[in-house]
Structure formats: structure tokens, C-alpha cells
Amino acid sequence: MSAPTPTNPAPLRLGLRENLAQFALLVGVNALVGGMIGQERTVLPLLAEDEFGLTKFTATLTFIAAFGVVKAGTNFFAGTLSDRYGRKPVLIAGWFIGIPVPLLLMWAPTWGWVVFANVLLGINQGLTWSTTIIMKIDLVGPAKRGLAMGFNEAAGYVAVAATALATGYIAEQHGLRPAPFFLGLAFVGLGLGISTLFVRETRAFALQEAANHVTTSDELHEHLTTREIFTLTSFREKALSSASQAGLVNNLNDGLAWGLFPIFFADAGISVARIGVLAAIYPAVWGLGQLITGGLSDRIGRKPLIAGGMLVQAVAIAMIAATSGFGLWALGAALLGAGTAMVYPTLLAAIGDVAHPAWRARSVGVYRLWRDAGFAVGALLAGVVADLVSIEAAIYAVAALTALSGVLVIVRMYETHPPGPTRK
């Protein structure tokens, strides 16, 4: 075998161990991405009523709807752009767009400025979070894809939890603005600096995997248009489309937890600091749990965790509506986090299993479009039902939709990663 030369470079090595340094760096970057959302989780729903006088739930949740719509669309384009221009430029662009977000949240004179900040946050999250996912999938190859997604999502949502907890305590001591959002300034500065100086491009890893990829379906060959990829991922391919609908409902739940739960708890007389604790429990269990569930899906398969996780979430949401008191709500939040941990990295791993490496980034983008559209659907549904009936009715409605989603996975989705020793 000839030695590597500039015209005959050594082949890239796929795998978590082989690319551990760059993988770990991307885990850290995604923690900073999660912190950008976490700065809002406790404070912003309370800010809507206390400083801007919003009393209608539908109006209050406009910031989540705006975030969800924009992030969903950006996810789609992030995959296409990263295939066309490379992963790193898209990541850096996402951080640049995030720079004004904490400043707007600190000093917004009207609620419209807060909504605009969440438009920018949606673009920031769509570009940065999507790209870190794609880059990790590029690096690790198929054998450890579930584990890789577990680490990625754990880093992001543990950061959401830690920041939600920290901002709750900061707001309790120093008020709802501006002090809690100083954390966001630190996150965006670090994220931009690390991504620019230390993150390396990973598209070549995907191209190498594509060159050696074997597919068992004529429908999933290498050369598909973006429209064909959208149709497959959204509707036609059973595993891809099942994952897309489950992702949408999962983030519908998260929109409910983000927008209505703090108000629900505040109406019961819970302090801001304790609301911060409740807001942190759910993403903390979600984030840490993915360190287990991501790798577990590589061993037992994707479908049991996805279907089971959706049903666990449905029970947890209904429990929060049906009970009262900090202890029971904390238990419900922990159960919701556990169910979400079962689902979240596993859905991404399933997309990676089925999609051809040549268009996997675009398929991930389509899946994340549907998934993050759930924020907007959840904000609209929960706001309307809460205004017309009650917060409790809105929570029960979301629980019912979540249970239905789990049943659809059981009926329609096939196993994308069969367990066994032959799986390489």
C-alpha cells in the first residue's frame, strides 16, 4: 500500500474513539447552545405578565410560537446549507445571529421586541444545534450513532436545566431583568469563539461514509432531490415519517412545559426560585437520561424506546395536571424528563440509520423542521385551550395527543437498528 500523499491522503477514520477530541469539543459547544434557551425557561413566561401586562395565554406564548416556526424552517435550511457549504460555516453563522438575543431580552421596551429576540434565537438554535448533530453523526459512523446523539442532547439539555435553575435564583435576588440574561452574553461569546478557532469541518467524513454505504432499498439511493427527501422523511418512508410526527409531538410537550408550566406553578403560589427548580428538573433528567438511553438504543433497538417514551410522557403530563404541590409536580417533571430522554436521541439515531449519508444532513433538517414546528403547534394549542377552558384542560389535551403519538409509532414504525452481534 502506498504512503499517504497530498494527492492520495490517508482515509479518514470514523468512530467515537478515533475522533474523541473533536467530538468532545462539539459536546461542549452544544452545551452553550442549550444555555441560550435555558436563559428563558424560568424568567420569560413570568416577565410577560409582570413587566408587559400580558394576561391572555395565547398572547404570552407568542414568543414560543415565533421561536418554533423560525427554528423549524432554519433546521431545514441548515441541513441543505451544511451539505452545500460545509458544517463549520453554518455553525459560525448561527452564533453570529445569536449575539443580539440576550441584549434584546435585557432591554426590550415592548413584548414585540421579545418576540423578535426569539425569532433570532430560533435562527441561532436551528443553525447551531442542527449542525452539531450533523457533525457528530459524521464523525462517529453507524455503530455508535445512538450513543453520540445521547451525548449531544444530554449536553444541550443539562445546560438548559442548569441555566433555568441559575436564572431562577438570579431573578429571585436581582429581579427578572437584566441580571439573568448576563449568562446568555457569556454563552454566545464562548460559542462563537470556540466554533471559529477550534472546531474543524466534518463533511469529508460523511462523503467517505457515503462512498462505502450499502442500502437495501431502491427508494433510499444516493441521488435524491431535496423535494424527494422532504417527501420521504415527512410522509412516505415509514420509519422517517413516524420519527417526524413523534418529534413534533415531543416538542409540543416542551412548548407546554416552557410556556404554561411556570404560569401554572406561579398561580399556585410557588416562588420564582422554586419555579426555577421545577423548570430545571425536567430538562436535567431529560439531559442526563440521554447518556443512558442513547447507547441503550444501539443495543435494544430504537422503536421500544420511542414508543415507550411517548407513553411515559403522556402519563407524566396528565399527572402534573391532576396533582398539586411542589413534591408531586417535581415527580411529574422528573417522569416527563425520563420519557423525553427515551425518545429524543433515539429519534435522531433512527433518522441517521435510514437516511443515505449523501443526503442525511437534509433528512435530519426535515425531521428537525417537523420536530421544532411542535413548539409553535404547542404554543397555539395550549394558549387557545387555556384561554377558552383552563390551563388544566390544555395540559390534559397535550397528554392525550402524546399518547396517540406513541400508539402511531407502535402501529407504523419498523425497527431501524436491529440489536445483535452482527451490527457493525
C-alpha positions as CSV (number, residue, x, y, z in Angstrom):
1,M,0.0,0.0,0.0
2,S,1.4,3.4,-0.9
3,A,2.0,6.0,1.7
4,P,-0.4,8.9,2.0
5,T,0.5,11.9,-0.1
6,P,-1.3,15.3,-0.7
7,T,-2.9,13.7,-3.8
8,N,-3.5,10.4,-2.1
9,P,-4.5,11.3,1.5
10,A,-4.9,8.8,4.3
11,P,-8.6,7.7,4.7
12,L,-10.5,9.4,7.5
13,R,-11.4,7.1,10.4
14,L,-15.0,7.0,11.5
15,G,-15.7,6.3,15.2
16,L,-16.2,7.9,18.5
17,R,-12.8,6.9,19.9
18,E,-10.9,7.9,16.8
19,N,-12.4,11.4,16.8
20,L,-12.8,11.8,20.6
21,A,-11.2,15.2,20.9
22,Q,-13.3,16.9,18.2
23,F,-16.4,15.1,19.4
24,A,-15.9,16.3,23.0
25,L,-15.4,19.8,21.7
26,L,-18.7,19.7,19.9
27,V,-20.4,18.4,23.0
28,G,-19.1,21.5,24.8
29,V,-20.4,23.7,22.0
30,N,-23.8,22.2,22.2
31,A,-23.9,22.8,25.9
32,L,-23.5,26.5,25.1
33,V,-26.3,26.2,22.5
34,G,-28.6,24.8,25.2
35,G,-27.7,27.5,27.6
36,M,-29.1,30.1,25.1
37,I,-32.5,28.5,25.5
38,G,-32.1,27.9,29.2
39,Q,-31.8,31.7,29.9
40,E,-35.5,32.0,29.0
41,R,-37.1,28.9,30.6
42,T,-37.9,30.3,34.0
43,V,-37.9,34.0,33.5
44,L,-39.6,34.9,30.2
45,P,-43.2,33.5,30.9
46,L,-43.2,35.4,34.2
47,L,-41.8,38.5,32.6
48,A,-44.8,38.6,30.1
49,E,-47.3,39.3,32.9
50,D,-45.1,41.1,35.5
51,E,-43.4,43.7,33.2
52,F,-45.5,43.7,30.0
53,G,-49.0,43.2,31.4
54,L,-50.0,40.2,29.2
55,T,-52.9,38.3,30.7
56,K,-54.0,36.1,27.7
57,F,-52.2,32.9,27.4
58,T,-52.3,33.0,23.6
59,A,-50.5,36.4,23.7
60,T,-48.0,35.3,26.3
61,L,-47.0,32.2,24.2
62,T,-46.3,34.2,21.0
63,F,-42.6,34.1,21.9
64,I,-42.6,30.3,21.8
65,A,-44.7,30.2,18.6
66,A,-42.3,32.6,16.9
67,F,-39.3,30.7,18.1
68,G,-40.7,27.4,16.9
69,V,-41.7,28.5,13.4
70,V,-38.4,30.1,12.7
71,K,-36.3,27.3,14.3
72,A,-38.3,24.7,12.3
73,G,-37.6,26.5,9.0
74,T,-34.0,27.1,9.9
75,N,-33.4,23.4,10.7
76,F,-34.5,22.5,7.2
77,F,-32.1,25.0,5.6
78,A,-29.3,24.2,8.0
79,G,-29.1,20.7,6.6
80,T,-29.2,21.9,3.0
81,L,-26.6,24.6,3.6
82,S,-24.3,22.3,5.5
83,D,-24.3,19.8,2.6
84,R,-23.6,22.7,0.1
85,Y,-21.1,24.9,2.0
86,G,-19.8,22.7,4.9
87,R,-20.8,22.3,8.5
88,K,-18.5,24.9,10.2
89,P,-19.6,28.0,8.2
90,V,-23.2,27.3,9.2
91,L,-22.2,26.8,12.8
92,I,-20.4,30.1,12.9
93,A,-23.2,32.0,11.2
94,G,-25.6,30.7,13.8
95,W,-23.5,32.1,16.6
96,F,-23.3,35.5,14.9
97,I,-27.0,35.7,14.7
98,G,-27.4,34.8,18.4
99,I,-25.3,37.8,19.6
100,P,-28.2,40.3,19.9
101,V,-30.6,37.9,21.7
102,P,-29.6,38.4,25.4
103,L,-29.2,42.2,24.8
104,L,-32.8,42.4,23.4
105,L,-34.1,40.3,26.3
106,M,-32.4,42.6,28.8
107,W,-33.7,45.9,27.4
108,A,-36.8,45.2,25.2
109,P,-39.2,48.1,25.6
110,T,-42.2,46.1,24.4
111,W,-43.3,42.5,24.1
112,G,-42.8,42.7,20.3
113,W,-39.1,43.1,20.9
114,V,-39.1,40.0,23.0
115,V,-40.8,38.1,20.2
116,F,-38.2,39.4,17.7
117,A,-35.4,38.2,20.1
118,N,-37.0,34.8,19.8
119,V,-37.0,35.0,16.1
120,L,-33.2,35.5,16.2
121,L,-32.9,32.7,18.9
122,G,-34.8,30.4,16.6
123,I,-32.3,31.0,13.8
124,N,-29.4,30.7,16.2
125,Q,-30.7,27.3,17.5
126,G,-31.7,26.0,14.1
127,L,-28.2,26.6,12.7
128,T,-26.0,25.7,15.7
129,W,-27.9,22.7,17.2
130,S,-28.6,21.1,13.8
131,T,-25.0,21.5,12.8
132,T,-23.5,20.0,15.9
133,I,-25.9,17.0,15.4
134,I,-24.8,16.6,11.8
135,M,-21.1,16.9,12.7
136,K,-21.3,14.2,15.4
137,I,-23.1,11.8,13.1
138,D,-20.4,12.5,10.5
139,L,-17.6,11.6,13.0
140,V,-18.9,8.5,14.7
141,G,-20.3,6.4,11.9
142,P,-23.2,4.0,12.3
143,A,-22.2,1.7,15.2
144,K,-22.3,4.3,18.0
145,R,-24.8,6.7,16.5
146,G,-27.3,6.4,19.4
147,L,-24.6,7.0,21.9
148,A,-23.3,10.0,20.1
149,M,-26.8,11.5,20.0
150,G,-27.2,10.8,23.7
151,F,-24.1,12.8,24.5
152,N,-25.1,15.6,22.2
153,E,-28.6,16.0,23.5
154,A,-27.5,15.4,27.1
155,A,-25.0,18.3,26.9
156,G,-27.7,20.6,25.4
157,Y,-30.4,19.9,27.9
158,V,-28.3,19.6,31.0
159,A,-27.2,23.2,30.1
160,V,-30.9,24.2,29.6
161,A,-31.6,22.8,33.1
162,A,-28.6,24.4,34.8
163,T,-29.3,27.8,33.2
164,A,-33.0,27.6,34.1
165,L,-32.1,26.9,37.7
166,A,-29.4,29.6,37.8
167,T,-31.7,32.3,36.3
168,G,-34.4,31.4,38.8
169,Y,-32.1,32.2,41.7
170,I,-30.7,35.2,40.0
171,A,-34.2,36.6,39.3
172,E,-35.2,35.9,42.9
173,Q,-32.3,38.0,44.2
174,H,-31.9,40.7,41.4
175,G,-35.2,40.8,39.5
176,L,-36.4,39.4,36.2
177,R,-34.2,41.8,34.2
178,P,-31.4,42.3,33.2
179,A,-29.3,40.2,35.5
180,P,-30.5,36.7,34.4
181,F,-29.6,37.3,30.8
182,F,-25.9,38.1,31.5
183,L,-25.4,34.3,31.2
184,G,-26.6,34.5,27.6
185,L,-23.9,37.0,26.8
186,A,-21.3,34.7,28.1
187,F,-22.7,31.7,26.2
188,V,-22.8,33.4,22.9
189,G,-19.3,34.8,23.2
190,L,-17.8,31.4,24.1
191,G,-19.7,29.6,21.5
192,L,-18.6,31.9,18.7
193,G,-15.0,31.9,19.8
194,I,-14.7,28.1,20.2
195,S,-16.5,27.4,16.9
196,T,-14.3,29.8,15.0
197,L,-11.0,28.8,16.4
198,F,-11.2,25.1,17.3
199,V,-14.0,23.3,15.6
200,R,-12.9,21.5,12.4
201,E,-15.0,20.8,9.3
202,T,-16.5,17.2,9.2
203,R,-18.2,17.0,5.8
204,A,-15.4,14.8,4.4
205,F,-16.3,12.1,6.9
206,A,-19.9,11.9,5.5
207,L,-18.5,11.8,2.0
208,Q,-16.3,8.9,2.9
209,E,-19.1,7.0,4.6
210,A,-21.3,7.6,1.6
211,A,-18.7,6.1,-0.7
212,N,-18.9,2.8,1.2
213,H,-22.6,2.9,2.1
214,V,-24.9,0.0,1.1
215,T,-28.7,0.4,1.1
216,T,-31.3,-2.3,1.0
217,S,-34.0,-0.1,-0.6
218,D,-34.1,1.3,-4.1
219,E,-36.1,4.2,-2.8
220,L,-33.3,5.3,-0.5
221,H,-30.5,5.6,-3.1
222,E,-27.9,8.3,-3.1
223,H,-29.2,10.7,-5.7
224,L,-32.4,12.3,-4.5
225,T,-33.6,15.9,-4.8
226,T,-34.4,18.0,-1.8
227,R,-38.1,17.7,-2.6
228,E,-37.9,13.9,-2.7
229,I,-36.0,13.9,0.6
230,F,-38.7,16.1,2.2
231,T,-41.5,13.8,1.0
232,L,-39.7,10.6,2.2
233,T,-38.9,12.0,5.6
234,S,-42.2,13.6,6.1
235,F,-44.7,11.1,4.7
236,R,-43.7,8.2,2.6
237,E,-40.9,6.3,4.4
238,K,-42.5,4.6,7.4
239,A,-39.6,5.0,9.9
240,L,-38.6,8.5,8.9
241,S,-42.2,9.8,8.9
242,S,-43.0,8.1,12.2
243,A,-40.0,9.8,13.7
244,S,-41.1,13.1,12.3
245,Q,-44.5,13.0,13.9
246,A,-43.2,11.8,17.2
247,G,-40.6,14.6,17.2
248,L,-43.4,17.2,16.5
249,V,-45.5,15.9,19.5
250,N,-42.4,15.7,21.7
251,N,-41.6,19.4,21.2
252,L,-45.3,20.3,21.5
253,N,-44.8,18.9,25.1
254,D,-41.7,21.0,25.6
255,G,-43.6,24.1,24.4
256,L,-46.2,23.4,27.1
257,A,-43.6,22.9,29.8
258,W,-41.7,26.1,28.7
259,G,-44.7,28.4,28.3
260,L,-47.5,27.2,30.6
261,F,-45.9,25.3,33.5
262,P,-44.2,28.3,35.1
263,I,-47.5,30.2,35.0
264,F,-49.4,27.1,36.3
265,F,-47.0,26.8,39.2
266,A,-47.0,30.6,39.9
267,D,-50.8,30.6,40.1
268,A,-50.5,28.1,42.9
269,G,-48.3,30.4,44.9
270,I,-44.9,28.8,44.2
271,S,-41.9,31.2,44.5
272,V,-39.8,32.2,41.5
273,A,-36.8,30.2,42.9
274,R,-38.9,27.1,43.3
275,I,-40.4,27.5,39.9
276,G,-36.8,27.6,38.7
277,V,-36.2,24.3,40.4
278,L,-39.3,22.7,38.8
279,A,-38.3,24.2,35.4
280,A,-34.8,22.6,35.8
281,I,-35.8,19.1,36.9
282,Y,-37.5,18.2,33.6
283,P,-34.5,19.1,31.3
284,A,-32.0,17.8,33.9
285,V,-33.5,14.3,33.9
286,W,-34.0,14.6,30.1
287,G,-30.4,15.6,29.6
288,L,-28.7,13.2,32.0
289,G,-31.0,10.3,31.0
290,Q,-29.8,10.5,27.4
291,L,-26.4,9.4,28.5
292,I,-28.1,6.1,29.1
293,T,-30.8,5.9,26.5
294,G,-28.7,6.9,23.5
295,G,-26.4,4.0,24.0
296,L,-29.2,1.7,25.0
297,S,-30.9,2.2,21.7
298,D,-27.8,0.9,20.0
299,R,-28.2,-2.4,22.0
300,I,-32.0,-3.0,22.1
301,G,-33.2,-1.0,19.1
302,R,-34.9,2.3,18.5
303,K,-38.6,1.5,18.4
304,P,-39.2,0.3,22.0
305,L,-37.6,3.5,23.4
306,I,-39.5,5.8,21.1
307,A,-42.9,4.2,21.7
308,G,-42.4,3.7,25.4
309,G,-41.0,7.2,25.9
310,M,-44.0,8.9,24.3
311,L,-46.4,6.9,26.5
312,V,-44.4,7.8,29.6
313,Q,-44.5,11.5,28.7
314,A,-48.3,11.3,28.3
315,V,-48.7,9.8,31.9
316,A,-46.3,12.5,33.3
317,I,-48.1,15.4,31.7
318,A,-51.5,14.2,32.9
319,M,-50.1,13.7,36.4
320,I,-48.9,17.3,36.6
321,A,-52.5,18.5,35.7
322,A,-54.1,16.1,38.2
323,T,-52.0,16.8,41.3
324,S,-50.8,19.8,43.3
325,G,-47.9,20.6,45.5
326,F,-44.1,21.0,44.9
327,G,-43.3,17.4,45.6
328,L,-45.8,15.8,43.2
329,W,-45.0,18.3,40.5
330,A,-41.3,17.6,40.9
331,L,-42.0,13.9,40.5
332,G,-44.1,14.6,37.4
333,A,-41.4,16.8,35.9
334,A,-38.8,14.0,36.5
335,L,-41.1,11.4,34.9
336,L,-41.6,13.8,31.9
337,G,-37.8,14.2,31.6
338,A,-37.3,10.4,31.7
339,G,-39.8,9.8,28.9
340,T,-38.3,12.6,26.8
341,A,-34.8,11.1,27.3
342,M,-36.1,7.8,25.9
343,V,-37.3,9.5,22.8
344,Y,-35.0,12.4,21.9
345,P,-31.6,10.9,20.9
346,T,-33.3,7.8,19.7
347,L,-35.4,9.6,17.0
348,L,-32.2,11.3,15.7
349,A,-30.4,8.0,15.6
350,A,-33.3,6.4,13.7
351,I,-33.1,9.1,11.1
352,G,-29.3,8.5,10.8
353,D,-30.0,4.8,10.4
354,V,-32.3,5.1,7.5
355,A,-31.1,8.2,5.6
356,H,-28.3,7.8,3.0
357,P,-25.1,9.6,4.1
358,A,-25.2,11.7,0.9
359,W,-28.5,13.3,2.0
360,R,-28.6,12.5,5.7
361,A,-28.0,16.1,6.7
362,R,-31.0,17.3,4.7
363,S,-33.1,14.5,6.2
364,V,-32.1,15.5,9.7
365,G,-33.1,19.0,8.7
366,V,-36.5,17.9,7.6
367,Y,-37.0,15.9,10.7
368,R,-36.0,18.8,12.9
369,L,-38.3,21.1,10.9
370,W,-41.3,18.9,11.9
371,R,-40.0,18.4,15.4
372,D,-39.5,22.1,16.2
373,A,-42.8,23.0,14.5
374,G,-44.1,21.4,17.6
375,F,-43.1,24.4,19.6
376,A,-45.5,26.6,17.5
377,V,-48.3,24.0,17.5
378,G,-48.0,23.5,21.2
379,A,-48.0,27.2,21.9
380,L,-51.1,27.8,19.8
381,L,-53.0,24.8,21.0
382,A,-52.1,25.3,24.7
383,G,-52.8,29.0,24.6
384,V,-56.2,28.7,22.9
385,V,-57.4,25.8,25.1
386,A,-56.1,27.6,28.3
387,D,-57.9,30.8,27.3
388,L,-61.2,29.1,26.3
389,V,-61.3,26.5,29.1
390,S,-58.4,26.3,31.6
391,I,-54.7,25.6,32.0
392,E,-55.5,22.2,33.3
393,A,-57.6,21.4,30.2
394,A,-54.7,22.5,28.0
395,I,-52.3,20.2,29.8
396,Y,-54.7,17.2,29.5
397,A,-55.2,17.9,25.8
398,V,-51.4,17.7,25.2
399,A,-51.2,14.5,27.3
400,A,-53.9,12.9,25.0
401,L,-52.0,13.9,21.8
402,T,-48.8,12.4,23.3
403,A,-50.4,9.1,24.0
404,L,-51.8,9.0,20.4
405,S,-48.4,9.7,19.0
406,G,-47.0,6.7,20.9
407,V,-49.7,4.4,19.5
408,L,-48.9,5.6,16.0
409,V,-45.2,4.7,16.5
410,I,-46.2,1.2,17.7
411,V,-48.5,0.7,14.7
412,R,-46.5,2.2,11.8
413,M,-42.7,2.3,12.6
414,Y,-40.4,-0.6,11.9
415,E,-37.1,-1.2,13.8
416,T,-34.3,0.7,12.2
417,H,-31.4,-0.7,14.2
418,P,-31.9,-4.4,15.0
419,P,-29.9,-5.5,18.0
420,G,-27.4,-8.2,17.7
421,P,-23.7,-9.0,17.3
422,T,-23.7,-8.7,13.6
423,R,-24.4,-5.0,13.8
424,K,-21.2,-3.1,12.9
